[in-house]
Amino acid sequence: MKTYSTQEPTVYDASGNELRIRWDIQEVVTDELTQWSANEAICSVFCNRSQIIEAIIGSVYDTGAEIALINNQADKPEAYAEYQAFRVLAKEIADNWLASK
């Protein structure tokens, strides 16, 4: 999900049992104010690697969208390539969180 903030968000934000993971953090400047936008996934701090990856991917693609991309990869190779690149990013984000613990 896309989130917005007036302060620059961190990639990982653990509070209690909740872990918020953010990526694609961008500063958005308008005439009136400066905001930050980011994609965000939420899971438990106790999640394992596959659960974190699933939360990240699930925040962008629901199960039906994933199945459609997989089944239609021949017809939509660009969309499928974007999905595969996002899967790689999700794995990197999960690995970085687990390495930081």
Secondary structure as UniProt FT lines:
FT   STRAND          2..5
FT   STRAND          12..15
FT   TURN            16..17
FT   STRAND          18..29
FT   STRAND          34..44
FT   TURN            45..46
FT   HELIX           49..58
FT   TURN            59..60
FT   HELIX           63..71
FT   TURN            72..75
FT   HELIX           77..100
//
